[in-house]
Amino acid sequence: MKILQICYNEFKEIFADFGIVIFVIILPLAYPLLYAYVYDNEVVREVPVVVVDDSQTSMSREFLRRCDASPDIKIISHATGMEHARTYLESMDAYGIIRIPREFSDDLAEGRQTAVGIYCDMASMMYYKNLMITASLVAQDMNKEIKVAKLGSSTDREAQISASPITYETIAMYNPQSGYSSFLIPAVLMLIIQQSLMLGIGMHMGGTRENNFGFAVPKGDLYHNPVYIYLGKMLAYFVIYLVEAIYFFLVVNKIFVLPQMSSFATYLAWIVPYLIACISYSILFSALVYRREDCIMLFVFLSVPLIFISGISWPISEIPDNWRYFSYLFPSSLGIHAYVRTNTMGATIDDIAFYHWGLIIQAGFYTILSLVFYYWQLKKRKIEE
């Protein structure tokens, strides 16, 4: 009964504090919609580029025509020179330059290798990717035609074999359209749970300490058992975030047509220990918070590094072992992989046993440390009283 009373008090304090409501309720509900909406197009198309064609031949014009015909870039202007072309990038009217040298057609006609210059605004890797891939594919196609023309094959089949002795086709597994949203949003959803919990619980811990002379536990007959305190507080946040986790699975994925290959039962099997791990982790690290605003300075800067070391934005096999082991201290590192592998890749709970058991161990480990923290706070208060 005391656990439920503490849980009820926690609910009242959460919903009475607008700052905590922002982090615990509004942010998890609204931020995924905003983030997914921004990247709803999935892929970048028609990147504006400007051309400097010093060759001015039929071959150079054919190269540019094929580039412009691709869905990834759009030629918006022909500049008179590189200085003129740079003005388009400086004004952000274009994000790349294609420069064809004067000797382009002469080199091809005389059997020499030629080059096409590609210059791109590296403020976004997406621009570089579109421009580089388009130019490379067009160059490959024209290379095949030039090769066939020089070989003088007698039949179309011979020409086809001469141009491409080995045919190949690339398909991105689990993300066929190579969409940015399908790649990033699943990881962000799991990070939102952890970071918003850290901010919400941290702000609540800071407010409690401000009102209780530095103690993380308020006075009262209810708050004498560290187990009751932990379970009451954990239960309040668990109920809120379980609803939000279900909202991610059933609503956000459906609205933005994100990959969803996991069953609801599989999702619940690992999301429950993930939520407990995140809540306990947040309670423990909120021990560092003595004022409400401290949590923002302590925790906000972690978001980007946690994405990097999780192994999503950079291959986990290429992350040094020390950093990889360090990442396992954070529930988000395991939760991100569990979500991506089950929801995007269709893995079963047995397939993600490492991450599933890792989350269970984290939940137990941080629960024990949280109980130790509350026990220490109660003992310290008793001594000082």
Backbone torsions as a table, in degrees:
resi	resn	phi	psi	omega
1	MET	NA	-41.0	179.6
2	LYS	-63.0	-35.3	178.5
3	ILE	-61.7	-43.9	179.3
4	LEU	-67.2	-35.2	177.5
5	GLN	-66.5	-42.8	177.0
6	ILE	-63.6	-40.8	177.5
7	CYS	-60.8	-43.9	179.2
8	TYR	-62.4	-43.9	177.8
9	ASN	-61.7	-38.4	179.9
10	GLU	-65.2	-42.2	176.4
11	PHE	-58.8	-45.5	-178.9
12	LYS	-62.0	-42.9	-179.0
13	GLU	-68.7	-36.3	178.7
14	ILE	-63.3	-51.0	-174.6
15	PHE	-78.5	-11.3	176.2
16	ALA	-88.2	-11.8	-177.5
17	ASP	-110.4	109.9	-175.8
18	PHE	-64.9	-32.7	178.5
19	GLY	-62.8	-42.4	178.4
20	ILE	-69.6	-38.8	178.0
21	VAL	-59.0	-38.4	179.1
22	ILE	-59.9	-47.2	-176.1
23	PHE	-76.2	-37.3	-171.8
24	VAL	-91.4	-30.4	-175.8
25	ILE	-111.3	-59.7	-171.9
26	ILE	-67.5	-47.6	-176.6
27	LEU	-60.6	-50.2	179.5
28	PRO	-64.7	-28.1	-179.9
29	LEU	-81.2	-40.7	-172.8
30	ALA	-90.6	-37.1	-172.9
31	TYR	-62.8	-42.0	177.3
32	PRO	-60.3	-37.0	179.1
33	LEU	-66.2	-43.4	179.4
34	LEU	-64.4	-47.0	-177.1
35	TYR	-63.8	-46.3	-179.2
36	ALA	-66.9	-34.1	179.9
37	TYR	-66.8	-40.1	-179.6
38	VAL	-60.1	-39.0	-177.0
39	TYR	-104.5	23.4	-175.1
40	ASP	-65.7	-24.2	179.2
41	ASN	-69.3	-15.2	176.7
42	GLU	71.0	-54.1	-177.5
43	VAL	-126.6	155.7	178.8
44	VAL	-89.9	128.8	179.8
45	ARG	-125.5	157.4	172.6
46	GLU	52.4	49.4	176.0
47	VAL	-66.3	123.1	-177.7
48	PRO	-70.1	129.2	177.9
49	VAL	-132.3	159.6	178.4
50	VAL	-119.1	150.2	-172.9
51	VAL	-115.5	140.3	168.8
52	VAL	-119.9	101.4	-177.2
53	ASP	-103.5	94.5	179.6
54	ASP	-81.6	-12.8	-178.1
55	SER	-82.5	-45.5	179.4
56	GLN	53.3	47.9	178.7
57	THR	-122.0	170.4	179.3
58	SER	-63.6	-34.8	-179.8
59	MET	-67.9	-41.9	179.3
60	SER	-68.2	-38.3	178.7
61	ARG	-66.4	-35.2	177.3
62	GLU	-65.9	-41.1	177.5
63	PHE	-59.6	-45.9	-178.8
64	LEU	-69.4	-35.4	179.4
65	ARG	-63.0	-42.2	179.2
66	ARG	-67.8	-37.3	176.1
67	CYS	-61.7	-44.5	-178.2
68	ASP	-68.2	-26.5	-179.3
69	ALA	-77.0	-14.1	180.0
70	SER	-73.0	156.3	179.8
71	PRO	-77.9	-10.2	-170.9
72	ASP	-90.6	-28.3	179.9
73	ILE	-132.2	162.3	178.9
74	LYS	-139.8	120.9	177.9
75	ILE	-77.9	118.3	-176.5
76	ILE	-100.8	-18.0	-177.7
77	SER	-165.6	156.9	173.0
78	HIS	-110.0	115.2	-177.8
79	ALA	-88.2	157.8	-179.2
80	THR	-81.5	-16.3	179.8
81	GLY	-174.4	176.8	-177.0
82	MET	-64.9	-37.2	179.3
83	GLU	-63.5	-41.5	177.3
84	HIS	-64.7	-40.7	-178.7
85	ALA	-65.1	-35.5	-179.4
86	ARG	-62.9	-29.2	-179.5
87	THR	-64.1	-30.0	177.1
88	TYR	-66.9	-39.3	178.8
89	LEU	-70.6	-39.1	-179.3
90	GLU	-65.3	-35.2	178.2
91	SER	-87.2	-1.9	179.9
92	MET	62.3	26.9	171.5
93	ASP	-79.3	-23.3	176.7
94	ALA	-138.9	158.9	-178.2
95	TYR	-120.7	6.1	178.2
96	GLY	-161.3	161.9	179.2
97	ILE	-130.4	133.6	170.7
98	ILE	-109.9	120.1	-179.5
99	ARG	-116.5	120.9	177.4
100	ILE	-103.1	122.3	-175.1
101	PRO	-71.2	162.3	-177.0
102	ARG	-61.6	-34.8	-175.4
103	GLU	-88.3	10.9	-175.3
104	PHE	-53.0	-58.6	-177.0
105	SER	-71.0	-35.9	179.3
106	ASP	-63.4	-41.5	179.3
107	ASP	-62.5	-43.0	-179.6
108	LEU	-65.8	-41.1	-178.8
109	ALA	-66.4	-31.3	-177.1
110	GLU	-97.8	9.0	175.2
111	GLY	78.1	19.5	177.5
112	ARG	-99.9	153.1	177.3
113	GLN	-74.7	137.7	179.2
114	THR	-120.6	178.1	-177.0
115	ALA	-141.5	150.3	173.9
116	VAL	-118.9	129.3	-178.9
117	GLY	-83.8	131.6	178.6
118	ILE	-120.6	122.8	179.2
119	TYR	-125.0	134.8	-172.8
120	CYS	-140.9	148.6	172.7
121	ASP	-73.0	111.4	-175.3
122	MET	-87.1	14.5	173.5
123	ALA	-63.1	-23.9	176.4
124	SER	-138.3	126.4	178.8
125	MET	-65.9	-20.4	-179.7
126	MET	-64.5	-39.3	178.6
127	TYR	-63.2	-45.6	-179.5
128	TYR	-62.7	-43.1	-179.6
129	LYS	-59.5	-48.8	-178.5
130	ASN	-61.6	-46.0	-176.4
131	LEU	-67.8	-43.2	-177.0
132	MET	-68.5	-44.6	-178.8
133	ILE	-65.2	-42.7	180.0
134	THR	-61.5	-49.1	-179.2
135	ALA	-62.5	-39.2	-179.3
136	SER	-66.1	-43.7	-179.0
137	LEU	-66.0	-41.9	178.3
138	VAL	-63.8	-41.8	179.3
139	ALA	-62.6	-41.0	178.7
140	GLN	-62.2	-44.3	-180.0
141	ASP	-63.2	-43.7	179.7
142	MET	-69.7	-33.1	176.4
143	ASN	-60.2	-42.8	179.5
144	LYS	-61.5	-44.2	-178.4
145	GLU	-65.6	-40.8	178.9
146	ILE	-65.3	-40.0	179.9
147	LYS	-63.0	-44.4	179.7
148	VAL	-64.2	-41.8	-179.4
149	ALA	-62.6	-37.0	-179.4
150	LYS	-76.5	-30.8	179.3
151	LEU	-75.0	-29.8	179.1
152	GLY	65.7	47.9	-179.9
153	SER	-62.5	146.5	-174.7
154	SER	-81.5	-31.2	-178.7
155	THR	-123.2	163.6	178.6
156	ASP	-63.7	-37.2	179.9
157	ARG	-65.2	-42.1	177.2
158	GLU	-63.7	-38.6	178.3
159	ALA	-64.6	-39.5	180.0
160	GLN	-64.9	-43.9	179.3
161	ILE	-67.1	-38.6	179.4
162	SER	-64.6	-39.8	-178.8
163	ALA	-71.4	-40.4	-177.5
164	SER	-138.1	81.6	178.5
165	PRO	-58.2	-35.2	177.1
166	ILE	-123.4	116.7	178.2
167	THR	-86.8	151.0	179.9
168	TYR	-145.1	154.3	177.9
169	GLU	-142.2	132.4	-178.7
170	THR	-106.6	131.8	175.6
171	ILE	-132.7	122.9	179.7
172	ALA	-74.8	115.9	-178.4
173	MET	-66.2	137.4	176.0
174	TYR	69.2	-6.6	177.7
175	ASN	-151.3	67.0	-171.0
176	PRO	-57.0	-33.3	-178.9
177	GLN	-86.5	2.6	-177.2
178	SER	52.3	41.9	-176.9
179	GLY	-75.8	138.5	-179.4
180	TYR	-70.1	-38.2	-178.7
181	SER	-66.0	-45.5	180.0
182	SER	-63.8	-28.6	179.5
183	PHE	-79.5	-42.4	-168.9
184	LEU	-96.3	-39.2	-172.1
185	ILE	-58.3	-43.8	178.5
186	PRO	-55.0	-41.4	178.6
187	ALA	-66.8	-40.8	-178.9
188	VAL	-64.8	-38.1	-179.5
189	LEU	-59.0	-43.8	-179.8
190	MET	-70.1	-35.4	179.0
191	LEU	-69.5	-33.7	177.6
192	ILE	-59.7	-41.8	180.0
193	ILE	-59.5	-50.1	-177.0
194	GLN	-66.6	-48.5	-173.9
195	GLN	-69.9	-38.3	179.2
196	SER	-68.6	-33.7	174.8
197	LEU	-65.2	-42.2	178.8
198	MET	-61.4	-41.9	-179.3
199	LEU	-70.4	-44.8	-178.7
200	GLY	-66.4	-50.6	179.3
201	ILE	-66.3	-37.1	177.5
202	GLY	-63.3	-43.6	178.8
203	MET	-64.5	-40.5	178.3
204	HIS	-65.4	-41.0	178.6
205	MET	-64.0	-42.4	178.4
206	GLY	-63.0	-41.7	177.4
207	GLY	-64.1	-40.0	178.4
208	THR	-61.9	-42.2	-179.3
209	ARG	-69.1	-37.1	177.9
210	GLU	-63.4	-33.4	-177.2
211	ASN	-92.6	-6.5	-176.2
212	ASN	-130.7	36.4	172.8
213	PHE	55.9	39.6	175.2
214	GLY	91.5	-3.0	179.6
215	PHE	-89.6	143.1	-178.8
216	ALA	-85.7	-5.5	-179.3
217	VAL	-120.0	126.0	179.8
218	PRO	-71.6	162.1	176.3
219	LYS	-74.9	159.1	177.9
220	GLY	138.0	156.8	-178.5
221	ASP	-65.3	-25.1	-178.9
222	LEU	-69.7	-30.6	-168.1
223	TYR	-102.1	67.6	178.5
224	HIS	-125.8	-11.7	-178.4
225	ASN	-118.4	118.8	-177.1
226	PRO	-61.2	-31.0	179.2
227	VAL	-67.3	-44.6	178.6
228	TYR	-63.8	-41.2	-179.4
229	ILE	-62.1	-48.1	-178.4
230	TYR	-63.5	-49.4	-176.9
231	LEU	-64.0	-39.0	179.1
232	GLY	-64.2	-45.7	-180.0
233	LYS	-69.6	-43.2	-179.5
234	MET	-61.7	-41.2	-177.8
235	LEU	-62.2	-39.4	-179.7
236	ALA	-61.3	-48.8	-179.1
237	TYR	-71.6	-32.0	180.0
238	PHE	-64.0	-43.0	-179.9
239	VAL	-62.1	-46.1	-179.0
240	ILE	-61.2	-48.1	-173.3
241	TYR	-79.9	-21.8	173.2
242	LEU	-66.6	-40.3	176.0
243	VAL	-62.6	-42.2	-179.2
244	GLU	-69.7	-35.6	177.3
245	ALA	-65.4	-39.9	176.0
246	ILE	-65.8	-36.7	176.5
247	TYR	-61.5	-41.6	177.1
248	PHE	-59.3	-44.9	-173.3
249	PHE	-72.5	-43.4	-172.3
250	LEU	-92.4	-27.8	-173.4
251	VAL	-106.9	-57.4	-175.3
252	VAL	-61.1	-45.5	179.7
253	ASN	-61.5	-38.3	-178.5
254	LYS	-71.9	-44.3	-176.9
255	ILE	-59.4	-44.7	-173.5
256	PHE	-103.3	13.5	174.5
257	VAL	49.5	49.4	176.4
258	LEU	-81.6	156.6	179.0
259	PRO	-56.0	135.5	-179.8
260	GLN	-146.5	88.9	-177.3
261	MET	-108.1	1.5	-177.8
262	SER	-93.4	148.1	171.6
263	SER	-81.9	157.9	-179.4
264	PHE	-64.3	-35.1	179.3
265	ALA	-64.7	-42.2	177.6
266	THR	-63.7	-41.6	178.6
267	TYR	-59.6	-47.6	-179.6
268	LEU	-64.3	-32.7	-175.8
269	ALA	-60.5	-35.1	-179.9
270	TRP	-106.9	-21.0	-178.6
271	ILE	-71.4	-29.5	179.0
272	VAL	-63.8	-53.7	176.0
273	PRO	-63.6	-29.9	177.4
274	TYR	-63.8	-44.5	179.2
275	LEU	-64.1	-43.4	178.9
276	ILE	-62.7	-41.4	178.5
277	ALA	-62.7	-43.8	-179.6
278	CYS	-65.1	-41.8	-179.1
279	ILE	-65.7	-47.5	-179.4
280	SER	-64.9	-40.9	177.0
281	TYR	-60.1	-43.1	-179.2
282	SER	-68.0	-39.6	177.4
283	ILE	-62.0	-44.5	-178.2
284	LEU	-62.7	-50.1	-175.6
285	PHE	-76.3	-12.6	172.6
286	SER	-72.4	-8.8	173.3
287	ALA	-60.5	-20.8	179.2
288	LEU	-82.9	-7.8	-174.4
289	VAL	-96.2	122.5	179.0
290	TYR	-115.0	-15.5	175.7
291	ARG	-134.5	153.5	-174.6
292	ARG	-54.7	-40.8	-175.2
293	GLU	-78.9	-11.0	-178.1
294	ASP	-61.4	-34.7	-175.0
295	CYS	-62.3	-33.2	-179.5
296	ILE	-66.4	-44.3	-179.6
297	MET	-69.3	-31.3	-176.3
298	LEU	-81.6	-36.6	-166.3
299	PHE	-110.4	-28.2	-173.2
300	VAL	-62.1	-39.4	-175.7
301	PHE	-67.2	-12.0	-177.7
302	LEU	-75.7	-21.1	-169.8
303	SER	-57.5	-50.9	-177.4
304	VAL	-66.8	-47.5	176.5
305	PRO	-58.0	-34.9	-179.5
306	LEU	-67.6	-34.4	174.7
307	ILE	-65.0	-42.3	-177.9
308	PHE	-64.2	-47.5	-174.3
309	ILE	-82.4	-5.2	179.7
310	SER	-71.6	-21.2	-178.2
311	GLY	90.4	17.6	177.7
312	ILE	-98.1	-50.6	-178.8
313	SER	-78.8	-18.3	177.8
314	TRP	-138.6	136.9	-174.9
315	PRO	-53.7	131.8	-177.1
316	ILE	-64.0	-27.2	179.1
317	SER	-67.8	-21.1	-178.2
318	GLU	-97.2	-1.6	177.9
319	ILE	-84.3	130.9	178.5
320	PRO	-54.3	145.4	-175.6
321	ASP	-55.4	-40.2	-178.2
322	ASN	-61.1	-42.4	179.2
323	TRP	-71.1	-35.2	178.9
324	ARG	-65.1	-43.5	177.2
325	TYR	-66.0	-37.2	178.1
326	PHE	-63.2	-36.4	-178.7
327	SER	-63.9	-24.5	-178.5
328	TYR	-72.7	-6.7	174.2
329	LEU	-73.5	-19.5	-175.8
330	PHE	-103.4	127.8	178.1
331	PRO	-56.4	-33.1	-177.1
332	SER	-60.0	-34.6	-178.1
333	SER	-63.0	-40.8	178.2
334	LEU	-78.9	-39.6	-178.5
335	GLY	-64.6	-38.7	178.8
336	ILE	-61.0	-46.7	-179.4
337	HIS	-67.3	-38.4	178.2
338	ALA	-61.5	-42.3	-178.2
339	TYR	-69.5	-46.4	-178.5
340	VAL	-63.8	-42.8	-175.5
341	ARG	-71.4	-35.4	179.7
342	THR	-83.0	-47.7	-172.2
343	ASN	-80.7	-38.9	-177.5
344	THR	-91.3	-36.1	-173.3
345	MET	-104.9	-6.5	175.9
346	GLY	77.5	21.9	179.7
347	ALA	-71.0	152.4	175.1
348	THR	-91.0	173.5	179.7
349	ILE	-64.2	-30.0	176.0
350	ASP	-69.6	-32.9	-179.4
351	ASP	-68.5	-26.6	-178.8
352	ILE	-109.4	33.2	-176.7
353	ALA	-55.9	-39.5	-179.7
354	PHE	-59.5	-47.6	-178.0
355	TYR	-73.4	-37.2	179.4
356	HIS	-63.0	-51.0	179.0
357	TRP	-68.3	-32.1	175.6
358	GLY	-60.8	-41.8	178.2
359	LEU	-67.3	-38.4	178.0
360	ILE	-63.7	-43.3	178.5
361	ILE	-64.5	-43.2	176.9
362	GLN	-59.7	-44.5	-179.8
363	ALA	-58.7	-45.1	178.7
364	GLY	-66.8	-42.8	-178.1
365	PHE	-63.5	-49.6	-178.4
366	TYR	-72.2	-27.3	174.9
367	THR	-64.8	-45.3	179.1
368	ILE	-61.2	-45.4	-179.6
369	LEU	-66.3	-34.6	177.0
370	SER	-65.9	-40.3	176.5
371	LEU	-63.6	-40.4	176.8
372	VAL	-61.7	-41.3	179.6
373	PHE	-62.2	-47.0	179.8
374	TYR	-66.6	-36.7	176.6
375	TYR	-62.0	-42.6	179.6
376	TRP	-65.3	-39.4	178.4
377	GLN	-64.2	-43.0	178.9
378	LEU	-66.1	-40.3	179.8
379	LYS	-66.2	-41.2	179.7
380	LYS	-64.4	-41.8	179.2
381	ARG	-64.0	-41.7	-179.1
382	LYS	-64.0	-39.5	179.2
383	ILE	-65.7	-43.0	-176.5
384	GLU	-73.5	-25.1	177.5
385	GLU	-79.8	NA	NA
